[in-house]
């Protein structure tokens, strides 16, 4: 597994006298860090033999959701409490239409954030969960590529 491109947070990251840009940077980093954790969890859960892989698919959805929210925070696009990936992709598209085009298939992750979490007829087999994790990886790659110019200089001074 590749190293996380997100640098670790330090106590200095949360000093009481942060500029607006530093606050934004810190929130972007937090969203991305949580997304990385969800993606790692999804990848690990795929390795376990299970009857229902919904937890792997759920964490894949969560990773994509948090990555998109990191992008929205960076661009200061307001968003509500939602698990709807298409809604988040549409919002991201207001700042970067090419990202919206790249993530056209990401909406397939939405059901794993809500419907698969509750008892019922929904079961995620291994192939479905693998597809969900691959889609989350695509979201990760696209969001990181679109944030590269923002992230590469590091935290604003």
Number of C-alpha atoms within 10 A of each C-alpha: 5 4 5 11 12 15 11 10 12 8 6 8 14 12 11 7 8 15 12 10 13 17 17 19 20 20 16 22 22 18 19 26 22 16 26 24 15 22 26 17 18 27 20 11 18 19 11 11 9 12 10 16 23 27 19 29 36 27 28 33 33 26 29 33 27 24 29 25 28 26 24 21 20 19 16 12 14 9 13 8 5 11 19 18 26 19 15 24 27 17 20 23 16 14 15 15 13 13 19 20 12 14 20 13 14 20 17 15 27 24 17 25 21 13 15 20 15 10 8 8 8 14 16 21 14 20 11 16 27 19 15 27 26 16 22 28 17 17 25 22 13 19 22 19 13 15 15 11 10 14 19 10 8 11 16 15 7
